[in-house]
């Protein structure tokens, strides 16, 4: 969600001060491991709490509905109800705290979604445009899988949201999306980009391949 406050509702004292702007940083650097970070918001389960630590592992690709992002682990121990944002020491947001993917034996270590993959979504929502929904989770078909198993190159559908537009259109788990609106789809990122660009209620023409009796058919 993106929340906005009308400037007319702010006090004169607040308006006289320079309102701080939180700058979006990047989270795809090869040097993320060991990066000092600060967690603010409610990382300890209490509003206004703060945590300090480092990025201890991550860059793990995570497939979410109609998107993909990277998941990072920190060495900060937080609440199971943690939320908020994570900054680097250059005052830039580099992650959004999530507790949905914490590994049981990690004993409450804070994890975050990298900000790089979320920037376009935040920008679109901030401009008042809702984000389109298709209902697909998927993975790339690697060259090795293509050559060894004969799976066509494209976006391989691993999961469908129940009663989603994708399911209602007849897409099935195991299908390989090869084209969207005339654009060749050899990677999952192309599918994600097309869905993000789409307007609510618009139609996307998709071409795919499905395993038949002996081979994949269009």
Buried (B, 14 or more C-beta within 10 A) or exposed (E): EEEEEEEEEEEEEEEEEEEEEEEBBBBEBEEBEEBEBBBBBBBBBEEEBBBEBEBBBBBEEBBBBBBBBBBBBBBBBBBEEBBBBBBBEEEBBBBBBBBEEBEEEBEBBBBBBBBBBBBBBBEBEEEEEEBBBBBBBBBBBEEEBBEEEEBBBBBBBEEBBEEBBBBEEEBEEEBBBBBBBEEEBBBBBBBBBBBBEBEEEEEBEBBBBBBEEEEBEE
